[in-house]
């Protein structure tokens, strides 16, 4: 594709030493979208995301942009606070920057990254809003939904569960689904047996000891580590051979310390392995015999569960939001238990560990089904359809003017209608292009006009010779 239209993708975070699920999703999306568009990633600061993006050949710019966290947990004064953000220096700089860039469209990631969408729409630049979370449901949720509807041309949701936050009309007219996938090269399928042995030796877990794992990019209360530990305490009483692996960066250090103290007080320290953030999880997935995902919130999707299934591991999870959607898509609904029921978690894990052949069969079957539903080939086919539609709508065409002025920038009573302003801007640009073209062409045309033809030069030479002869006479 010789002439690819420019697209700007806005990441709401760029963590220095680790990378969240939302960052990983956006980076993978940018890599794949680069086949269709010239992608530029904008992040608030340098971090693991920006470094990986550059290594993938994606251009990066740093632009600090305030986040509107009230979009995730809506409240009564949300719209007024958004107007206040629009009056700030960062928003004005963002708008000026976008006006200079003029991409075919922008992609803004997560519901809290509102300002890029507002700035783009105020300039007539189309907006694709990428939603990977479930907006908190309360009496003010319609405010958040209205903002996303107002400042988007298309909404790309990570799952059916995430799409349910929006109205039926929006789901029919604006929303497209793009579930995540994984990097095939990171799976290292041919080396699974070797990776398993090496990682278990590092963890000092013997071949005969079942290893049950828990993984979270960031460990906070909502990710359910304490529930995993309560489950482990119940299992430990009945199965002294089981070992437990916890992987994740402690975001809430007080909560993390409390969880570790509980393990120590129960006398289980020797059976637990606490590991921090891991950039590559392939070895740890291979080392596990089972994965438990005890999330306490309605997940938009549940990357960890999908990855566990892709590695052929039986997964046991709370039936919460997108987790249930993934497990059912892979025909693993038997691995779902009621939310916050640690006894049910323990019973399900124990039942699978008691039948290792059945557990292995479930894992292999689930792997095939999760590849069909969410594998890289399925992802690329979905993205291809979206990208082709975006190219038809926005590639090289003038963006449409916003249907209404953005919040905080309402037009005055005497202001011309949006379409009229847009027509005037286009006419002004055409006149400017003609003037510039005329200036550039004038010297060349002037030189052509002054340059005489061959016959004209002969006549002038003849006249000069006759005049000279007359003067001599």
Secondary structure, 3 states (H helix, E strand, C coil): CCCCCEEEEECCCCCCCCCCHHHHHHHHHHHHHCCCCEEEEEECCCCHHHHHHHHCCCEEEECCCCCCHHHCCCCCCHHHHHHHHHCCHHHHHHHHHHHHHCCCEEEEECCCCCHHHHHHHHCCCEEEEEECCCCCCCCCHHHHHHHHHHCCCEEEECCHHHHCCCCHHHHHHCEEECCCCCCHHHHCHHHHHHHHHHHHHHHCCCCCCCEEEEEEEEECHHHCHHHHHHHHHHHHHHCCCCEEEEEEEECCHHHHHHHHHHHHHCCCHHHEEEECCCCCCHHHHHHCCEEEECCCCCECCCHHHHHHHHCCCEEEEECCEHHHHHHHHCCCHHHEECCCCHHHHHHHHHHHHCCHHHHHHHHHHHHHHHHHHHCHHHHHHHHHHHHHHHHHHHCCCCCCCCCCCCCCCCCCCCCCCHHHHHHHHHHHHHHHHHHHHHHHHHHHHHHHHHCCCHHHHHHHHHHHHHHHHHHHC
